Amino acid sequence: CYAIGDIHGHRDKLEEVHRLIRADRVRVHDAEAPVIHDGDLGDRGPDTKGVFEFLLAGAARGENWITVCGNHDAMMRDFLDGGPGDVWLYPPNGGPATLASYGVDLSGAPDRAALRRAALARIPPAHRAFLDRLPTSVRLDGLYFCHAGIRPGVPLDAQREQDLLWIREPFLYSTADHGPLIVHGHTPVDTVTHYGNRLAIDTGAGFGRVLSTVALEGRRAWLLTDAGRVPVDPV
């Protein structure tokens, strides 16, 4: 299968990594392997609307794509569902950039209720329905995909949504065998890094850096580049 890190509103970068995946499919003669988008579809980048359009168009074509919910996706959903939205609307977190991509007028410091009404008028129902359908984890063979990570020592089928979307510690420092390899984003790394029990694939697209995609065969991982696959060996 393939996995893509945190997109954060960069449709151009998303299209580029899908180009790398298409090229890899040709090289390895595998047109059916699923592609997992590991959460944080929007916020911070300029084109969250375009990211949703790209993913929905792929679904309409029958692409074997799976999208996992990230904490930013959950914040967007919760604001649209009536939550206060204070954290999401804090500019560094990217909510305003997402609203701007949908043409919501942010001038004049509108109150929360007015901003929500404007958002609901601009964001297509299909985009909201897509948000509502996102799972918080996906298990494929010996791999477990979630956005942020897991709570060590807790069975995978008993993980809390809060941890799957938001956890950093104690997950990041855990050397425990979690069973499947945990493939996650949320905490940016300089380059895709294999820690033996987890694979970190968020390389900071939301902060102007590269969006990364990997090919996975069992617990083995390769970074996809224009020159082909580059092994990502456990550190």
N, C-alpha and C positions, 0 to 999 in steps of 0.2 A: 504494500500500500504506500501511499504518499501522505505527508503531513505538512501543513503550512502554518507558520507562526502567526502572531498577532498582526492583523492587517491595519487597524486603526485608520480607516477612511482613505486608504491609498489604492484606488482602483487601478491606477497605472502600474503599481508594483504587483498587485494581484494578477493582472493580465500577464505580466512578465514571468512570474513564477509558474503560471499555468502553461506558458510557452515552453519553459524548461521541462515541465512534466510531459507535455506532448512529445517533445524531442526524445526524452528518456523512454517513453513507451515504444517508440519506433526502434530504439537501440535494443531493447530487451524483449521486444515482441510480446508486449502485455498491454492490451487495450482495455482490460477490465478491472485492473486494480483500483480500489476505492481511493478517493482523495479526502482527507480529513482536514477541515479548517478548524484550528484549535482555539477559536474564540476571539473576542475583542474585534468585531468586524468594523466598528465605527469609532468616532471621537478622535480629536486632535488633527487628523488629516483633513484634506479639503473636500473629499468626495465620498462621504458615507452613503449618500443616496446612490451613487454609481456602484458602490460595492454591493449593495442590496440588489440593484438591478442586474448586475453580473451574476450573482449567485442564483437569483430567481430564474434568469434566462437559462442557466445551466440545468436547473431542476426541470424546467419546462421541456428541455431537449432530452431529458432522461439520463443526464450525466450521473455517474456513480459517485456523487459528492455527498459528504456528511459534514454538517456544521455543528460544532459544540458551542454552548453558551459561555461567554466570558463575563467578567464582572461589569465591564462597560456595557455590554448588551443588556445585562440585567438592570443596570441603572437606567438606561434608556427606557426599557419596558416599564419599570416601576414608575418613572415620571409620567409616562403616557397613561398609565393605569390610575393615576391620581396621587402618587406619592409626592412628598415635598420637593425632591429633586435638588436639594441644596448642594450635595456633593457632586452630582452630575453636572450641574450648571456652573460650578466653579471653573472659570476659563481654562486653567491648566489641565483639568480632567477631560476637557474636550466636548462637553455637551453643547455649548454654544456653536462650535464649529460644525457639529452634526446638524443642528437646527438650521444654520446658515446654508448648508448644502441642499436643504429642502426648500430654500427660499423664504424661511421665516424671518421677518423683520425684527431685529434685536435692538433697534434704536429706541431711544426714549425710555429705557429702563422699565419695560412692561412688568406688571406684577405676575406672580406665578400662574394664577388662574388664566390671565390673558395669554400668557406665553403657551400654556398647555392648549388652550382653544386654538391658537394659531397653528401649533404643531399638529394637532389632530386634523385640522383642515388641510394641511399640506402633505402630511405623510400618508402614502397610499395604504388602504386597509391591508393589501397583500403584504406590505412590509411589516406591519404590526402582527399579522397572523404568522409570518415567518419567525419573528422574534418569539412569539408565544410557543412555537413548536420546538424550539432548540433544546436538545437534551443537555444535561450537565456532565455527562460522561458517556463514553462509548468503549466497549471492549471487543477487540478483534484478535482472535487467537491468543498469542502471548503478549499482547499490547493492551494498555489501558490509557485512553485519551481523556484528558480533562484539562481545564484551562489553567488553574493555578497549582494543583497538586492534591495530595491526599493527607489525611491525618494518620501518621504512622501508628501501627498497632490496631487500627480499626478495620474490620473486614470491608472489602471493597463495596459489597452490597449494602453496607450500613453507613457509608460516608454521608456527611451532611452537605447540603448545597452550599452553605456558607464557606466551608473549607474548600470544596471543589472550585469555587469561584475566586476566593480571596486568600487562601493560606500562603504564607511564606515559611515562617518557622512554626513548628520544628521540622517541617518537611524538607527544607533545603539542606539542613545539616544532617539528616538521617542517612545512615549507611545500611539500614535494614533492608533485607530482601522483601520486597512488597508482593512477590509473586510475579505478576506481569511486569514488563518494563513500563514505567509511567512516562508518558509523553505529554509534556506540558509547556505552557508559555508563561505569561503574566510577569515574571521577573526577568528583565532583559539580561542577556549575556552578550559578550563581544562577538562570539561566533557560536554556532550550534555546538553543544557540549554534551558528551555522553558520560554520565557518572556511574555507570554500571547498573544502578537500580532505577535511574531516571534519565530522560533525554530532554534537555532544555532547548527549545526551538524559537523563543522570542528573541530576535536580534535587534530590537529597537526601531522598527519601522515607524512607530508613533513618535519618535524623537528625531526623525530625519535620517535614520540609518536604513540598512538594507532589510528587506523582507526575505526570509529564508524558507526553503522547502527541502524536505528530505525524502529519500526513498528508504523504505524499511522492509527487510526480509528477516522475519524472526526478530531477534534482538540486535541485529546488525543494521547500521544506519550509514547512509551516504548523503552528503550535501550535493544538491544538483547545481551545476554551474554550466556556463557556455561551453566549457571544455569537457563536460561529461560529469560522471560521478567522482566525488572525492570522499574516501572513507572517513567516517567519524568514529574513531576508536575510543574505547573507554579510557578515561584518564586515571 
